[in-house]
Amino acid sequence: MKHNFNAGPSILPKEVFEEASRAIVDFNNTGLSILEIGHRTPLFEAVMDEAVSLVKELMKLDADKEVLFLHGGASTQFFQLPMNFLSKDKKAAYLDCGVWGTKAIKEAKLFGQVQVVASSSDRNYSYIPKEYQIPNDAAYFHYTTNNTIEGTQMQSIPKSDVPLIADMSSDILSREMDFNQFDFIYAGAQKNIGAAGVNLVVVDKNFLLKANSSLPSMMDYRVHIANGSMLNTPPVFAIYVCLLTLRWLKKIGGIPAIEKLNNQKASLLYSTLEKSSLFHLPVKKEDRSFMNAVFTMTDSSLEKDFLSLCRREGMIGIEGHRNVGGFRVSMYNAMPMSSVEALTELINEFINTYSS
Ligand SMILES: *Cc1c(COP(=O)(O)O)cnc(C)c1O
């Protein structure tokens, strides 16, 4: 039995893996593989249409929002977004809360001015800055909702008078949120939505009126919208896996149901770790992520013992990010409670063995 706590690509529901594998051999009883049908056939158009409408339904998006499935992972959005909305005479505001946000800032600087409104780099990104001013003349304000590597998560939506933009790669569809407050949302699919190779983008039509002209077609969101995410061959299989995951999420009760489960998983794990001074939780309690729990050992020489205990019991992917060290337990939507329970049992066993 494996318990997969990988940070990304990561666990997806078992039924999604099973159905996706069936579709590789015979898609919808057509006698054809999903991998060999044209993307402009009614068969694949139905996949795209249903995926888009499930995103709108689950996120309760209003009529001004367009949903796109684009190539390139979240890292492409780090530059595609400023390419569309920044220029040398414009500035954008960014919150610097972790490694991914820093990368987004670096790319934006290629296209215009960037004002970092606040940063938590002074304490290894172990908290979310709360006091900052977003300049009124910024083209947009960008932040990361969940800092996958550092294990922090923004618990409320910042108030912003300028267009609000979020990288939601590692917590999209994991909790209820008023998604309509955002002018632009993007998320690499491989954490909560599906397979690597595709990005979910939600963009407000009114915000798009401010986009730059003379962009390469593949970089221009308006062109992608006009072509229904099929300007060129889309990542068909990755989009199909998203559809299966979205169907699964709807079936189990949508975002309210998954949020309840995610809260239970995170509370159980954090409260177990907090019981013993063997474990150190670097992130301020109020800023802790419900998706990625980060911790170290107070006595770092015990880390390898804990890791080998976990490995022996089939716990996969709990090593911390190479920049951070220690441990990181990712508990995305598809992670069942039983896996978190199995891990907390091991933590308790470890505490009993090493505390005395
Ligand atoms: C994983 C991740 C990314 C990078 O995604 P790619 O699809 O690999 O480009 C960006 N932002 C956040 C918050 C992430 O968790």
The ligand as an SDF file (V2000), in Angstrom:
LIG
                    3D

 15 15  0  0  0  0  0  0  0  0999 V2000
    3.9260   24.0180   -9.1270 C   0  0  0  0  0  0  0  0  0  0  0  0
    3.7190   25.4670   -9.1070 C   0  0  0  0  0  0  0  0  0  0  0  0
    4.1030   26.2930  -10.1890 C   0  0  0  0  0  0  0  0  0  0  0  0
    4.8370   25.7800  -11.3900 C   0  0  0  0  0  0  0  0  0  0  0  0
    4.0490   25.0300  -12.2100 O   0  0  0  0  0  0  0  0  0  0  0  0
    4.5930   24.4610  -13.6130 P   0  0  0  0  0  0  0  0  0  0  0  0
    3.3320   23.8970  -14.1790 O   0  0  0  0  0  0  0  0  0  0  0  0
    5.6260   23.4490  -13.2860 O   0  0  0  0  0  0  0  0  0  0  0  0
    5.1360   25.5900  -14.3920 O   0  0  0  0  0  0  0  0  0  0  0  0
    3.8040   27.6350  -10.0890 C   0  0  0  0  0  0  0  0  0  0  0  0
    3.1860   28.1510   -9.0270 N   0  0  0  0  0  0  0  0  0  0  0  0
    2.8170   27.3970   -7.9750 C   0  0  0  0  0  0  0  0  0  0  0  0
    2.1290   28.0230   -6.8020 C   0  0  0  0  0  0  0  0  0  0  0  0
    3.0710   26.0330   -7.9850 C   0  0  0  0  0  0  0  0  0  0  0  0
    2.7110   25.2730   -6.9400 O   0  0  0  0  0  0  0  0  0  0  0  0
  1  2  1  0
  2  3  1  0
  2 14  2  0
  3  4  1  0
  3 10  2  0
  4  5  1  0
  5  6  1  0
  6  7  2  0
  6  8  1  0
  6  9  1  0
 10 11  1  0
 11 12  2  0
 12 13  1  0
 12 14  1  0
 14 15  1  0
M  END
$$$$
